[in-house]
Amino acid sequence: MLPPGEVLAPAGCSTVGPGWYVTVEAASEALLVVSPRCEREGIRVALEVGRLHAALAVADERLLVPDEPALERLLDRLDVPWTRAHAPFLPITTGSPH
């Protein structure tokens, strides 16, 4: 069992017992991939996603958010280019603790 608060990082290796190890692999998740047209638009998307207390990841010039109806509506309202994808999701935070 992992200690409370312990986070397993993808590609990490944990010892299970003598001679036994486990390698961690991130699961693929349904995501909305946002391709902001400029830095200002990316900042706006990140701010609005945060206001919904949703998690966000950054991958190169793209922003990744969970594929959820509220976030899809938000992106449509903001009129930003986005697509759907399945990929590992490693958010920069886990959302709001409250």
Secondary structure, DSSP 8 states (H G I E B T S, - for coil): ---TT----TT-EEEEETTEEEE----EEEEEEE--SSHHHHHHHHHHHHHTT---EEETTEEEEE--HHHHHHHHHHT--EEEEEEE---SS-----
